[in-house]
């Protein structure tokens, strides 16, 4: 039987998932060989390696690239292939703590199930966000609370899993720091103090699914959430709305969907797909249906 791909590259972070990546390398290679005539394994050693490997694969017109690792590894691979006119198909074996983008795509977070998905013929078209010169898959966040979540220690994540994020978020919420922000878009504008600003490509944050009810993976838009305040009182108000998937109905939140948005004002801590980001101000746009991701 003719195989679907002439060649596939596996871009693997060996230290992801408490070094699960390295342990799974052979199994992943064997699975991918079911659909690819030639399988090449590329192991990252430092930050930026995954982007360079992915860029090399796209330049060589490799038809299938698999990212094995956490959100940072997946983001790097997308930055390597996302600017090409005809990027490779993307497979994902998520090995991070939460793996929001993979979950939004319906990719299993259980390792064996995720590996089994790599031979699927099903594809999901997805948009990519672009902030200044950096592509992102899931989330851009500004403010004390998102920064605290991002800075959660590896030790806490290992011990507590997703609860580690909640612990650090609550600590930051008690501080309730605000900053001046200017959000400009043809679909919505906000100017004033805010506790957090989140730009969402999906409806998934820190393991919480369907955060907003109208998010889609391929509609050419992102969701913009401005949290005016984020103290204990506001969290108590928002919590039931989280459970009913109606967070945007909160009076404390300004929400809209857009193709382009500019964010300026007082520069604060920011993260993009879980990594610190310092470029300022921010111009955000959407690359519509940019990638085809292999899904169950």
N, C-alpha and C positions, 0 to 999 in steps of 0.2 A: 504493500500500500504506500502511495506517495505521501510523504510528510508535508505538513502545512507550511513549514518555514525551511528555507535553505540553511539559515544559521540563526542562532539565538545567543545573546550575551546575558549572563547572570552577573549582576553587580551587587556584591554581597559585603555587608559590614560585619566582619567576623566577631566583633565585640557586642553586637546588638543582642538584646534579650538574654543578658547574663551569659554571653558567648554562645548562645544557641545557634547563631548564624553559622559559626564554624562547624558545629556538630552536624548541622543539617545540609551542608554543602553537597555531599555526595548524593544524598537522597533527592535533592532538588535537581541536580544534574541528570540523574536517571529519569526523573519524571519529565523534564523538558525534552529529553532525547526522544520521547514518544512522538513529539510533534515537530522536532527540528533535526535536520540531517547532521548538523555540526553544532556543538554546544561549547561555548567559551566561558570560563569562570574568571571574573575579575574581582579581586579582594581589595577593599579600601584599607589604607594605612593611616590616612590623615584627612582632615576636613578639606573638602574640595575635590577629592579623588573621584567620588561618584559622579560629579558633574563632568569632569574631564573624560571619564570612561564613557559616559552616556553620549557626550558630544562626539567622541570618536566613533561610537557605534552608528550614530545618525549620519555622520559624514560618510561612512562606508556603506550606508544604506542597508544596515543590518535590520531585518524586518521585525524582530521581536527582542525586546529588552525587559529583563525581570529585575525589579528592585527588591532586595532582601535586607530588611532593617527597620528602624523606627521612622518616625515622621521626618526627621532630618535627612536620612538617607533617601527617602522617597522624594522629598523636596529637591534635593541635589540632582537626582536623576531627571526629574521633570524640568529642571533648569537646563540640563544638558541637551534634552531632546525637544523641548517645547518651542524653541524659536525656529525650528526647521519647518519648511513648507509641508513635507510629508514625513512626519516623525514615525518612528517604529511603534508597533503595538506595545502596550505596557502591561506587564504582569507584576503582581505585588505579593510578597510574603511578609506580612506585617509582624514585626518583632518588638515593637515599642510597648509602652505601658498602657496606652489608651487606644492609639491607632484610629483616630477620628475619621480620617479620609477613607480608609479601608472599610470601616463600618458603614459609612454613608454610601459606599459603593456596593454593600452587601457581601464583601469579601470576608470569609471567616477569620476570626482572630486566633483560632486554634491552629497550631502549626501544621499538623497533618492535613487538616481540611483545606487550609490555604494552599498547600503544595498541590493537592489534588485538583484545585481550580485552575492551575497553570496550563492544563491541556484543554480547557474549555474553548469552544468555538464562539461563545457568547461575548459580545462587545458592548460596552457602554461608552457613548460619546460624553466627554466632560469638558467643561470650561476651565480655563486657568485664569487666575488673577495676575495682574502685573502691577507692582508698586515700584515706581521709578524704573530701575533696570532689573529688578528681581521678580521672578515668577513665584507664585504660591498656589497651593492646591486647596487649602481649607480655611485658613484663618489669619487675619492681621488684627492685632489687639494693642491698644494703648491704655496706660494707666497703672496705678499701683497694684490693683488686684490681679490683672493679667500677668504683670511682671512677677508678682509673688508666686503665682501658679507655675510660671515658666522656670523660676529659680528653685523649685522644689528639689531637694537633694536626691541623688541616686539611691542613697541608703534608705530614705523614707519611702521612695517609690518601690524599692525592693521589698520592704517590710509591709507597707500598707496598701500598695497598688493605687488605684484611683482615689482612695480616701486620703492619700497624702496631699493631693491637690486641694481637697476640701479643707484640710487642716491649715494650710498656708493661706488659702483664700480668706478664711474666717479671721485670721490674724491681721491681714491687710484691711479687711472690711472694718475692723474696730478702729483703725486709724482714720478711715473715711476721708482720704485726701482728694482734693479736686484740682483741676487745672483749666486754664482758658483754652478753648478750642474753636476753630472756625471750620465748618464742614460745608463745602459748596458743591452742588450738583443741580442739574436741570430738573431732577425729580424731588429734591429736598434740600433745605439749607438750615444750618443751626449755628448760632454764635452765642457763646456764653461759657459758663463753668460746666464741667462734666467730671464724673468720677472715672469713667471708662468709655472708650469708643472701640467697637468691634466691627470689622468687615468680614462677612461670612460668605464663603463660596458654597457651603452646604448648610444643613440645619443641625450640625453635630458639633458640640463643644465639650471637651473634658468628659467624654463618655455619656453626655446627655443628648439623647436623640430628639429629632423634631423640635428643636428649640423655637423655630418659627414655622408657621404652617404653610407658607407659600414658597419655600426654597426649592429650587430644582437644580440639577447638576449641569444642564445643557441649555438654559434659557438665555444665555448671554448677559446675565445680570448678577450682581452681588447684593447681599443684604447689608445694610448699615444700621447698627444699633448704637445709639448714644444714651448712656446711662447718666442721667443728670445728677443723681446722688446714689451712693451705694453704701449706706450705713446699715446698721442692724434693722432699723425700722423699714427701710426700703427692701431689704432682703426678705423680711417677713411678708411684705406685700407681694413680692415677686414669686415666692416659692409656690403658692397654689397655682399660679399662672403657668409655671414651669410644668406642673403635673398635668394641666389641661391643654398644653401646647398653645397657650395664648399670651405668651410673654409680651408681644408687641402691643397688647391692649393696656398695659400698665401706664398710668399717667406719668410715671417717672422715666419712661423710655420714649425716645423719639426714634421711629423706625421707618425706613423706606428702602426700595430696591432701585438699582440704577446700573447703567453701563459704565459710567465714569464718575469719579468723585475726587475732590481735592481736600486735603486735610492740612491745616496750618494752625498757628497759635503758639502757645508755650510748649516747647519740646519736652516730652516726658519719656519714660521707659516704654519701649515697644518691642513686640515679638512678631515674627512671621513664621508660621508653621512650627512654632516651638523654639525658634532660635532668636536671639537678640538681634534687633535691627535699629540702626542709628541714623540713616539718611533722613533729612528733613528739609523742607516740608515734603508731603507725600502726594504724588499724583497716581491715582489708581484707575486702571482700565481692565477690560475683560477680553480675553482671547476666546471667542466662542467656539465650542465643539473642537477644541484644539487637539485633544488626545483621544485615542480609542483604548480603553482599559479592558483587559480580560476579566470577566466576572463569571460567577457560577451559572 
